[in-house]
Amino acid sequence: MKLGLFLMSIIRSNFIAVERRYKAGITNLFHIYLPLVDAWLIYDNSDSEPDFIASKDQDGTYKIKNVVKWQQLNQAQ
């Protein structure tokens, strides 16, 4: 029984760490890395086929292809 509780606590702490690191990564993306570059592309690669979400061209033009995922990323920061 103690081993089961121990394993559950490890799984829970790993889940919390992944969630915290994901949020920190998204925040860093928007506040540190994107402002440093002239152009960028953002893809969701969680499926077998990458899904283009948004880009910024060198002339400053933004293209948002997947509005729902773009909004989710912005809300995650």
Secondary structure, 3 states (H helix, E strand, C coil): CHHHHHHHHHHHHHHHHHHHHHHHHHHHHHHHHHHHCCCEEEEECCCCCCEEEEEECCCCCEEECCHHHHHHHHHHC
